[in-house]
Amino acid sequence: MEEQRFLVIHSYGLTETYGPATGCMWKPEWDALPAEERAPIKSRQGLHHLGLEVDVKDLATMRSVPADGRTVGEVMFRGNTVMSGYYKDGAATAVGMAGGWFRSGENISTIEVEAALFSHPAVEEAAVVGRPDEYWGETPCAFVKLRAGGGGGGDGGGADGVLPRAAAAVHGAADGGGGGRAAQDGDGEGAEVGAAGAGQGHGQPPRRLFSKRELAGTAAGRSKL
């Protein structure tokens, strides 16, 4: 996209946070980095704006998780641009705002799944989106375009190697996994990958889990970006 003169700015937010809550604040010294090093930096959600506090917390203890790039927790918000509650729905408000923080309420980091897919030599393009699910409410769905000829050779290359890697990434991102499924179209030109939500009881809202490094620039500046 940059070759076509687009300026890409990655941000993260929800309707409940009045739109974008964090953004990747680009540093001039990163301009000199090669494209393969700039891309992972641009994929990070970055810093929160002045009207918000953003943190990644353990769901059980409500303590901040370590900024080690491995420990997962839930992204939580509080501040002037966070909603006061759901309209005429006190029960949903009590769940979403429990502990004085708004809980982001999803359980899969799409960036982590996409990164795992892009690391496979057979993958040219990939995008992970949500799709409706009767049991979980929503599950991740990855659309994958393979390189011409499949790429990657016989050592886990081609579509046969892409699908297990995507399923593993989904379960790893969700910290537990819960019965994945995968399917590929007949001509091998594209693949669709999905997995059930992880560690959530039936009827419970799915939650999004991030590593601390993925959402850098939290309340005390614990992550480096």
VODOMAR-563714 format. One record per residue (C-alpha): x, z, y. Coordinates in pm, 1 decimal, always signed. Each point is the difference from the previous one (the first is absolute). Example, Ala and Ser with C-alpha at 12.3 -4.5 7.8 and 13.67 -1.06 7.14 Angstrom:
2
<rec><c1>+1230.0</c1><c3>+780.0</c3><c2>-450.0</c2></rec>
<rec><c1>+137.0</c1><c3>-66.0</c3><c2>+344.0</c2></rec>
//
This chain:
225
<rec><c1>+0.0</c1><c3>+0.0</c3><c2>+0.0</c2></rec>
<rec><c1>+287.2</c1><c3>+72.3</c3><c2>+237.4</c2></rec>
<rec><c1>+127.4</c1><c3>-354.2</c3><c2>-55.9</c2></rec>
<rec><c1>-335.4</c1><c3>-114.5</c3><c2>+141.6</c2></rec>
<rec><c1>+58.7</c1><c3>+224.8</c3><c2>+305.3</c2></rec>
<rec><c1>-243.5</c1><c3>+274.3</c3><c2>-96.6</c2></rec>
<rec><c1>+85.6</c1><c3>+355.4</c3><c2>+104.2</c2></rec>
<rec><c1>-94.3</c1><c3>+223.2</c3><c2>-294.0</c2></rec>
<rec><c1>-88.1</c1><c3>+362.8</c3><c2>+77.9</c2></rec>
<rec><c1>-114.1</c1><c3>+219.9</c3><c2>-287.0</c2></rec>
<rec><c1>-246.9</c1><c3>+277.7</c3><c2>+75.0</c2></rec>
<rec><c1>-229.2</c1><c3>+233.4</c3><c2>-191.3</c2></rec>
<rec><c1>-331.3</c1><c3>+157.8</c3><c2>+87.0</c2></rec>
<rec><c1>-364.9</c1><c3>+41.3</c3><c2>-88.4</c2></rec>
<rec><c1>-335.1</c1><c3>-13.8</c3><c2>+174.5</c2></rec>
<rec><c1>+6.6</c1><c3>+380.8</c3><c2>-4.0</c2></rec>
<rec><c1>+323.0</c1><c3>-1.8</c3><c2>+203.4</c2></rec>
<rec><c1>-137.5</c1><c3>-247.1</c3><c2>+253.5</c2></rec>
<rec><c1>+204.5</c1><c3>-285.7</c3><c2>-138.1</c2></rec>
<rec><c1>+381.0</c1><c3>-13.4</c3><c2>-22.5</c2></rec>
<rec><c1>+152.0</c1><c3>+346.2</c3><c2>-24.9</c2></rec>
<rec><c1>+363.0</c1><c3>-88.1</c3><c2>-74.4</c2></rec>
<rec><c1>+220.4</c1><c3>-300.8</c3><c2>+60.3</c2></rec>
<rec><c1>+350.0</c1><c3>-117.0</c3><c2>-83.1</c2></rec>
<rec><c1>+193.5</c1><c3>+55.0</c3><c2>+321.7</c2></rec>
<rec><c1>+272.1</c1><c3>-261.1</c3><c2>-18.0</c2></rec>
<rec><c1>+354.0</c1><c3>+87.5</c3><c2>+108.2</c2></rec>
<rec><c1>+210.7</c1><c3>-271.6</c3><c2>+168.4</c2></rec>
<rec><c1>+296.7</c1><c3>+64.2</c3><c2>-228.7</c2></rec>
<rec><c1>-208.5</c1><c3>-114.2</c3><c2>-296.9</c2></rec>
<rec><c1>-23.7</c1><c3>-354.1</c3><c2>+142.1</c2></rec>
<rec><c1>+349.2</c1><c3>-78.0</c3><c2>-131.3</c2></rec>
<rec><c1>-89.4</c1><c3>+87.0</c3><c2>-359.0</c2></rec>
<rec><c1>-58.0</c1><c3>-283.3</c3><c2>-248.7</c2></rec>
<rec><c1>-362.5</c1><c3>-82.3</c3><c2>-80.1</c2></rec>
<rec><c1>+9.9</c1><c3>+169.0</c3><c2>-341.5</c2></rec>
<rec><c1>+98.2</c1><c3>+328.7</c3><c2>+167.4</c2></rec>
<rec><c1>-241.5</c1><c3>-30.1</c3><c2>+293.3</c2></rec>
<rec><c1>-302.6</c1><c3>-58.4</c3><c2>-221.8</c2></rec>
<rec><c1>-1.7</c1><c3>+344.1</c3><c2>-172.6</c2></rec>
<rec><c1>+36.5</c1><c3>+171.6</c3><c2>+335.8</c2></rec>
<rec><c1>-288.5</c1><c3>-195.6</c3><c2>+150.4</c2></rec>
<rec><c1>-218.7</c1><c3>+90.5</c3><c2>-297.5</c2></rec>
<rec><c1>+13.9</c1><c3>+370.0</c3><c2>+90.3</c2></rec>
<rec><c1>-292.9</c1><c3>+142.4</c3><c2>+192.0</c2></rec>
<rec><c1>+223.6</c1><c3>+172.5</c3><c2>+251.5</c2></rec>
<rec><c1>-78.9</c1><c3>+249.1</c3><c2>+275.5</c2></rec>
<rec><c1>-328.6</c1><c3>+159.2</c3><c2>+104.2</c2></rec>
<rec><c1>-121.5</c1><c3>-32.5</c3><c2>+358.6</c2></rec>
<rec><c1>-15.0</c1><c3>+286.7</c3><c2>+248.9</c2></rec>
<rec><c1>-362.3</c1><c3>+89.9</c3><c2>-68.4</c2></rec>
<rec><c1>+56.1</c1><c3>+77.0</c3><c2>-366.5</c2></rec>
<rec><c1>+183.2</c1><c3>+215.3</c3><c2>-248.2</c2></rec>
<rec><c1>+69.7</c1><c3>-172.3</c3><c2>-330.8</c2></rec>
<rec><c1>+140.6</c1><c3>+167.4</c3><c2>-308.3</c2></rec>
<rec><c1>+29.5</c1><c3>-51.7</c3><c2>-374.9</c2></rec>
<rec><c1>-120.8</c1><c3>+311.1</c3><c2>-178.5</c2></rec>
<rec><c1>-37.7</c1><c3>+135.1</c3><c2>-350.4</c2></rec>
<rec><c1>-370.7</c1><c3>-7.6</c3><c2>-81.5</c2></rec>
<rec><c1>-1.3</c1><c3>+341.3</c3><c2>-164.8</c2></rec>
<rec><c1>+221.0</c1><c3>+203.1</c3><c2>+234.3</c2></rec>
<rec><c1>-48.4</c1><c3>-196.3</c3><c2>+327.1</c2></rec>
<rec><c1>+374.6</c1><c3>+30.1</c3><c2>+53.9</c2></rec>
<rec><c1>+209.0</c1><c3>-291.2</c3><c2>+123.3</c2></rec>
<rec><c1>+171.2</c1><c3>-184.4</c3><c2>-284.6</c2></rec>
<rec><c1>+378.6</c1><c3>-53.3</c3><c2>+12.5</c2></rec>
<rec><c1>+128.8</c1><c3>-307.1</c3><c2>+183.0</c2></rec>
<rec><c1>+184.7</c1><c3>-120.5</c3><c2>-309.7</c2></rec>
<rec><c1>-164.9</c1><c3>-336.3</c3><c2>-59.6</c2></rec>
<rec><c1>-128.0</c1><c3>+118.5</c3><c2>-340.3</c2></rec>
<rec><c1>-245.5</c1><c3>+287.7</c3><c2>+44.4</c2></rec>
<rec><c1>-352.8</c1><c3>-126.9</c3><c2>+56.9</c2></rec>
<rec><c1>-281.5</c1><c3>+156.1</c3><c2>+194.3</c2></rec>
<rec><c1>-297.3</c1><c3>-97.5</c3><c2>+209.7</c2></rec>
<rec><c1>+23.2</c1><c3>-134.6</c3><c2>+353.1</c2></rec>
<rec><c1>-192.0</c1><c3>+231.5</c3><c2>+233.6</c2></rec>
<rec><c1>-86.1</c1><c3>-19.1</c3><c2>+368.7</c2></rec>
<rec><c1>-115.3</c1><c3>+225.0</c3><c2>+278.2</c2></rec>
<rec><c1>-20.9</c1><c3>-55.9</c3><c2>+372.3</c2></rec>
<rec><c1>-205.1</c1><c3>-136.9</c3><c2>+286.0</c2></rec>
<rec><c1>-67.9</c1><c3>-339.1</c3><c2>-155.4</c2></rec>
<rec><c1>-121.2</c1><c3>+133.1</c3><c2>-335.2</c2></rec>
<rec><c1>-376.2</c1><c3>+2.4</c3><c2>-47.7</c2></rec>
<rec><c1>-190.1</c1><c3>+328.2</c3><c2>+31.8</c2></rec>
<rec><c1>-198.6</c1><c3>-77.1</c3><c2>-315.7</c2></rec>
<rec><c1>-219.2</c1><c3>-246.4</c3><c2>-187.0</c2></rec>
<rec><c1>-336.1</c1><c3>-66.5</c3><c2>+163.9</c2></rec>
<rec><c1>-271.9</c1><c3>+221.2</c3><c2>-149.5</c2></rec>
<rec><c1>+213.4</c1><c3>+62.2</c3><c2>-311.2</c2></rec>
<rec><c1>+126.8</c1><c3>+355.9</c3><c2>+7.3</c2></rec>
<rec><c1>+100.9</c1><c3>-2.0</c3><c2>-367.1</c2></rec>
<rec><c1>+229.6</c1><c3>-302.9</c3><c2>+40.0</c2></rec>
<rec><c1>+141.2</c1><c3>+148.6</c3><c2>+320.5</c2></rec>
<rec><c1>+83.1</c1><c3>+327.5</c3><c2>-175.1</c2></rec>
<rec><c1>+188.9</c1><c3>-186.2</c3><c2>-273.2</c2></rec>
<rec><c1>+178.0</c1><c3>-244.5</c3><c2>+231.1</c2></rec>
<rec><c1>+104.3</c1><c3>+265.4</c3><c2>+252.9</c2></rec>
<rec><c1>+79.1</c1><c3>+285.5</c3><c2>-240.2</c2></rec>
<rec><c1>+284.4</c1><c3>+220.1</c3><c2>+121.4</c2></rec>
<rec><c1>-24.7</c1><c3>-127.6</c3><c2>+355.8</c2></rec>
<rec><c1>+158.8</c1><c3>-337.9</c3><c2>-78.7</c2></rec>
<rec><c1>-169.6</c1><c3>-333.9</c3><c2>-57.3</c2></rec>
<rec><c1>+87.1</c1><c3>-129.3</c3><c2>-345.9</c2></rec>
<rec><c1>+66.1</c1><c3>-371.4</c3><c2>-29.5</c2></rec>
<rec><c1>-192.1</c1><c3>-26.0</c3><c2>-327.5</c2></rec>
<rec><c1>+171.9</c1><c3>-271.8</c3><c2>-207.2</c2></rec>
<rec><c1>+228.1</c1><c3>+31.0</c3><c2>-300.2</c2></rec>
<rec><c1>+215.8</c1><c3>-312.4</c3><c2>-23.0</c2></rec>
<rec><c1>+283.5</c1><c3>-103.3</c3><c2>+229.1</c2></rec>
<rec><c1>-41.9</c1><c3>-377.3</c3><c2>+20.3</c2></rec>
<rec><c1>+347.7</c1><c3>-35.6</c3><c2>+148.8</c2></rec>
<rec><c1>+160.2</c1><c3>+160.7</c3><c2>-304.0</c2></rec>
<rec><c1>-186.8</c1><c3>-230.7</c3><c2>-239.0</c2></rec>
<rec><c1>+86.2</c1><c3>-306.7</c3><c2>+206.8</c2></rec>
<rec><c1>+365.7</c1><c3>+103.8</c3><c2>+15.8</c2></rec>
<rec><c1>+12.3</c1><c3>+30.3</c3><c2>-379.1</c2></rec>
<rec><c1>-154.4</c1><c3>-344.7</c3><c2>-37.1</c2></rec>
<rec><c1>+237.4</c1><c3>-160.7</c3><c2>+250.5</c2></rec>
<rec><c1>+296.6</c1><c3>+147.9</c3><c2>-186.8</c2></rec>
<rec><c1>-85.7</c1><c3>-223.9</c3><c2>-297.5</c2></rec>
<rec><c1>+189.9</c1><c3>-331.5</c3><c2>+11.0</c2></rec>
<rec><c1>-308.8</c1><c3>-197.5</c3><c2>-106.7</c2></rec>
<rec><c1>-211.0</c1><c3>+109.9</c3><c2>+299.0</c2></rec>
<rec><c1>-12.5</c1><c3>-214.0</c3><c2>+314.2</c2></rec>
<rec><c1>-295.2</c1><c3>+164.5</c3><c2>+177.5</c2></rec>
<rec><c1>-210.5</c1><c3>+310.9</c3><c2>-64.5</c2></rec>
<rec><c1>-276.6</c1><c3>+189.6</c3><c2>+177.1</c2></rec>
<rec><c1>-178.1</c1><c3>+317.2</c3><c2>-115.0</c2></rec>
<rec><c1>-354.9</c1><c3>+68.8</c3><c2>+115.9</c2></rec>
<rec><c1>-285.6</c1><c3>+225.6</c3><c2>-104.2</c2></rec>
<rec><c1>-294.8</c1><c3>-118.0</c3><c2>-208.6</c2></rec>
<rec><c1>-327.9</c1><c3>+177.1</c3><c2>-81.4</c2></rec>
<rec><c1>-16.2</c1><c3>+200.0</c3><c2>-322.1</c2></rec>
<rec><c1>-310.9</c1><c3>+167.2</c3><c2>-142.6</c2></rec>
<rec><c1>+195.0</c1><c3>+296.1</c3><c2>-140.8</c2></rec>
<rec><c1>+279.2</c1><c3>+60.8</c3><c2>+253.0</c2></rec>
<rec><c1>-165.8</c1><c3>-142.0</c3><c2>+309.6</c2></rec>
<rec><c1>+297.4</c1><c3>-226.7</c3><c2>+65.4</c2></rec>
<rec><c1>+305.9</c1><c3>-114.3</c3><c2>-197.6</c2></rec>
<rec><c1>+309.8</c1><c3>-198.4</c3><c2>+101.7</c2></rec>
<rec><c1>+11.3</c1><c3>-372.1</c3><c2>-62.8</c2></rec>
<rec><c1>+321.6</c1><c3>-201.0</c3><c2>+36.3</c2></rec>
<rec><c1>+1.6</c1><c3>-373.2</c3><c2>+63.5</c2></rec>
<rec><c1>+329.7</c1><c3>-149.9</c3><c2>-110.5</c2></rec>
<rec><c1>+144.9</c1><c3>-348.3</c3><c2>+47.5</c2></rec>
<rec><c1>+281.1</c1><c3>-79.8</c3><c2>-241.0</c2></rec>
<rec><c1>+303.7</c1><c3>-203.8</c3><c2>+87.5</c2></rec>
<rec><c1>+18.6</c1><c3>-356.4</c3><c2>-126.7</c2></rec>
<rec><c1>+99.3</c1><c3>+3.7</c3><c2>-365.3</c2></rec>
<rec><c1>-74.7</c1><c3>+370.1</c3><c2>-38.4</c2></rec>
<rec><c1>+347.7</c1><c3>+115.4</c3><c2>+108.8</c2></rec>
<rec><c1>+189.0</c1><c3>+288.7</c3><c2>-147.0</c2></rec>
<rec><c1>+92.7</c1><c3>-160.4</c3><c2>-331.4</c2></rec>
<rec><c1>-79.1</c1><c3>+169.0</c3><c2>-330.0</c2></rec>
<rec><c1>+98.1</c1><c3>+356.6</c3><c2>+87.7</c2></rec>
<rec><c1>-338.9</c1><c3>+125.0</c3><c2>+111.5</c2></rec>
<rec><c1>-39.9</c1><c3>-303.0</c3><c2>+227.5</c2></rec>
<rec><c1>-313.8</c1><c3>-199.8</c3><c2>+57.2</c2></rec>
<rec><c1>-355.5</c1><c3>+134.4</c3><c2>-0.3</c2></rec>
<rec><c1>+52.5</c1><c3>+198.6</c3><c2>-321.2</c2></rec>
<rec><c1>+247.8</c1><c3>+219.0</c3><c2>+185.4</c2></rec>
<rec><c1>-194.1</c1><c3>+17.8</c3><c2>+329.4</c2></rec>
<rec><c1>-316.9</c1><c3>+156.9</c3><c2>-134.6</c2></rec>
<rec><c1>+157.3</c1><c3>+306.1</c3><c2>-170.0</c2></rec>
<rec><c1>+210.9</c1><c3>+63.1</c3><c2>+310.3</c2></rec>
<rec><c1>-309.3</c1><c3>-5.5</c3><c2>+219.8</c2></rec>
<rec><c1>-190.0</c1><c3>+234.3</c3><c2>-229.2</c2></rec>
<rec><c1>+293.7</c1><c3>+242.3</c3><c2>-6.7</c2></rec>
<rec><c1>+22.7</c1><c3>-11.6</c3><c2>+378.6</c2></rec>
<rec><c1>-371.8</c1><c3>+75.4</c3><c2>+37.0</c2></rec>
<rec><c1>+22.3</c1><c3>+302.4</c3><c2>-227.2</c2></rec>
<rec><c1>+322.1</c1><c3>+121.5</c3><c2>+155.2</c2></rec>
<rec><c1>-141.1</c1><c3>-31.5</c3><c2>+351.6</c2></rec>
<rec><c1>-305.4</c1><c3>+197.9</c3><c2>-100.7</c2></rec>
<rec><c1>+204.5</c1><c3>+274.5</c3><c2>-166.7</c2></rec>
<rec><c1>-154.7</c1><c3>-6.7</c3><c2>-342.2</c2></rec>
<rec><c1>-192.6</c1><c3>-315.7</c3><c2>-79.8</c2></rec>
<rec><c1>-334.9</c1><c3>-36.7</c3><c2>-160.5</c2></rec>
<rec><c1>-51.8</c1><c3>-297.2</c3><c2>-225.3</c2></rec>
<rec><c1>+134.3</c1><c3>-315.6</c3><c2>+158.2</c2></rec>
<rec><c1>-113.3</c1><c3>-352.7</c3><c2>-67.3</c2></rec>
<rec><c1>+153.1</c1><c3>-335.6</c3><c2>+72.0</c2></rec>
<rec><c1>-96.8</c1><c3>-365.4</c3><c2>-29.7</c2></rec>
<rec><c1>+168.2</c1><c3>-331.4</c3><c2>+73.4</c2></rec>
<rec><c1>-164.7</c1><c3>-332.3</c3><c2>+69.4</c2></rec>
<rec><c1>+34.6</c1><c3>-269.9</c3><c2>-258.6</c2></rec>
<rec><c1>+248.6</c1><c3>-230.3</c3><c2>+171.6</c2></rec>
<rec><c1>+256.0</c1><c3>+269.3</c3><c2>+75.1</c2></rec>
<rec><c1>+14.4</c1><c3>-90.4</c3><c2>+368.3</c2></rec>
<rec><c1>-144.1</c1><c3>+329.9</c3><c2>+113.8</c2></rec>
<rec><c1>-75.0</c1><c3>+343.6</c3><c2>-135.4</c2></rec>
<rec><c1>-245.9</c1><c3>+274.9</c3><c2>+80.2</c2></rec>
<rec><c1>+90.5</c1><c3>+357.3</c3><c2>-81.3</c2></rec>
<rec><c1>-216.9</c1><c3>+309.3</c3><c2>+19.0</c2></rec>
<rec><c1>+3.2</c1><c3>+361.9</c3><c2>-106.9</c2></rec>
<rec><c1>-242.4</c1><c3>+287.2</c3><c2>+0.9</c2></rec>
<rec><c1>+37.3</c1><c3>+287.3</c3><c2>+243.5</c2></rec>
<rec><c1>+234.4</c1><c3>+280.4</c3><c2>-92.4</c2></rec>
<rec><c1>-66.8</c1><c3>+363.7</c3><c2>-63.3</c2></rec>
<rec><c1>-341.9</c1><c3>-1.7</c3><c2>+169.0</c2></rec>
<rec><c1>-311.3</c1><c3>+131.8</c3><c2>-167.5</c2></rec>
<rec><c1>-303.5</c1><c3>-224.9</c3><c2>-26.3</c2></rec>
<rec><c1>-190.7</c1><c3>+1.3</c3><c2>+326.4</c2></rec>
<rec><c1>+293.4</c1><c3>+135.4</c3><c2>+199.6</c2></rec>
<rec><c1>+122.0</c1><c3>-206.5</c3><c2>+297.8</c2></rec>
<rec><c1>+330.8</c1><c3>-174.2</c3><c2>-74.5</c2></rec>
<rec><c1>+300.1</c1><c3>+118.8</c3><c2>+199.0</c2></rec>
<rec><c1>+299.2</c1><c3>-191.0</c3><c2>+128.1</c2></rec>
<rec><c1>+336.8</c1><c3>+143.3</c3><c2>-95.2</c2></rec>
<rec><c1>+317.9</c1><c3>-85.6</c3><c2>+188.8</c2></rec>
<rec><c1>+360.4</c1><c3>+97.9</c3><c2>-30.6</c2></rec>
<rec><c1>+128.1</c1><c3>+182.5</c3><c2>+307.5</c2></rec>
<rec><c1>+236.6</c1><c3>-285.9</c3><c2>+72.8</c2></rec>
<rec><c1>-285.3</c1><c3>-251.8</c3><c2>+0.6</c2></rec>
<rec><c1>-173.3</c1><c3>+168.5</c3><c2>+290.3</c2></rec>
<rec><c1>+302.7</c1><c3>+82.3</c3><c2>+213.3</c2></rec>
<rec><c1>-6.1</c1><c3>+174.5</c3><c2>+333.5</c2></rec>
<rec><c1>-235.9</c1><c3>+285.7</c3><c2>-86.0</c2></rec>
<rec><c1>-78.3</c1><c3>+305.0</c3><c2>+209.4</c2></rec>
<rec><c1>+345.2</c1><c3>+158.5</c3><c2>+6.2</c2></rec>
<rec><c1>+192.7</c1><c3>-326.8</c3><c2>-26.6</c2></rec>
<rec><c1>+103.6</c1><c3>+83.2</c3><c2>-353.5</c2></rec>
<rec><c1>+33.9</c1><c3>-360.8</c3><c2>-115.6</c2></rec>
<rec><c1>+257.4</c1><c3>-244.4</c3><c2>+123.9</c2></rec>
<rec><c1>-113.9</c1><c3>-340.5</c3><c2>+114.5</c2></rec>
//
